[in-house]
Amino acid sequence: MAAGDYTAYGLPPAPADLDTRTATVCANMKANGITIYVIGRGPLDATATALLSGCATDAQHFYPVTTTAGLQAAFKVITNNFLAAQRPHMVQ
């Protein structure tokens, strides 16, 4: 993604190496067994899709969405996955 893609709320553009830094953080998290869910909001170009999907734990943990309904559906799936993973550890 271009550095300017991270600009929001009138803030200056992000550093040029932010994609590399993001990918490194994601790789380190995955190497430590952390599950990463990623929601890509809005129309994504190929570079953004590659970065965000590569950050997710795997393809099943990446949710590209372009609508509010898609965003709600992604959060529902993520919540259900989280709850299913926690059930064996919950005290009843």
N, C-alpha and C positions, 0 to 999 in steps of 0.2 A: 504494500500500500504506500502511496506517496505520503511524505511527511505531513503535507497539508491536510490529509484525510483525518488526522487526529485533532485538528483545530476545532474548538468549540467555545461558545460563550465569549467570543472576542479575545481568547487567549492566543499567544503567539504560536506559530507552527511547532510541531514536535521535532526533536532532533532527527537528522537524516538517518541515523542508524537504529531508529526505534523498532523497525521490523526485525532486525537481527537480534536486538536485545529481547524483544518479545519472544521470538523463537527459542532463544537460549533459556529464558525463564521457564517456558513451557516444557522444554526437553528436560530440564533439571527437576521440575515437579513430577513429570512422568517417571523419571529414573528413580524417584523416591517413593513410587507407588501411589501417588496422588491422582485421583480420578478428576479429569477436567471436562466439564460440559461447556460448550461454546455456542452462543446464539449470535449469528451474524444478522444484523438488522438492516434492511433496506436492500436495494440492488447492489450486488457485490461484483466487482470485476474479477478477472481470473487471479490477479495477484492477491487481492483481499481474501478470496475464497481459499487459495492455497495456504496463506498464512493462518487463517482462522481454523480451517479444517485440520491443518497440521498441528495446531496447538491442542485440539481436542484429543482425548485419550485414544479414540479411534473414530471411524466414520459414523458409528451409531451414537456418538456423543457430540456431533456437530449438527446444529439446526439453523440452516439459512432460512430466514423468514422475511417476507415483504409486506405482511399485513398484520393488523392487530390480532385477528383471529389466529394467524399462524404463530404469533408470539405467545398468545394464551395457550395454544396447543403444545408448544414446546415446553413451557413451564409446567404444564400438567404432566407431560411425559417425564420430565426431569424429577418432579416431585414424587411421582409414582415409583420411579426407579430408586430414588433415595429411600423412600419408605420401605420398599421391598427389601433393600439391602440391610436396613436397620432392624427388621422384624426378628431375625434370629437373636439379636442382642437385647431386645426389649424385655423388660420384666412385666409379666402379666398379672 
